[in-house]
Every structure is written in structure tokens, then in C-alpha cells.
Amino acid sequence: VAKYSYDPNQFSPNESPDSELTLNAGDYIFVYGAMDEDGFFEGELMDGSHGLVPSNFVERVPGG
């Protein structure tokens, strides 16, 4: 689940923020694979959109 809201167009440290997901606090995110060297996960929102997610903005849901 997203701990914080995140707009990659404003806050991304990456050159390509369009490859990242916009998050709203409380969004549920399916995370795939391990964190990359830049601290991002590959993720998918409930609406089917997918992209990179900053690891420090997400928290694992118990049982998830």
C-alpha cells in the first residue's frame, strides 16, 4: 500500500518520470520482483496501470 502520495513529474530523481506510477496515499500496489539498484520496484495499481514505484513510498500489507 502507498504510504504517501507521489507525483513523479514533480518529485522523480529519474530522467524518465513517465515510466513511474503516480501514487495516492492508500493506493494498493502489486509489487513484482526485487528492488532495483535505484530503490524502485516494478508495480501495478488496481486500475491496471503499471510502472516503477519508489520503495520508500510503499509498505507491505500483512498477509499480502
Buried (B, 14 or more C-beta within 10 A) or exposed (E): BBEBEBEBEEEBEEEEBEBBBBBEEEBEBEBEEEEEEEEBBBBBBEEEEBBBBBBEBBEEEEEE
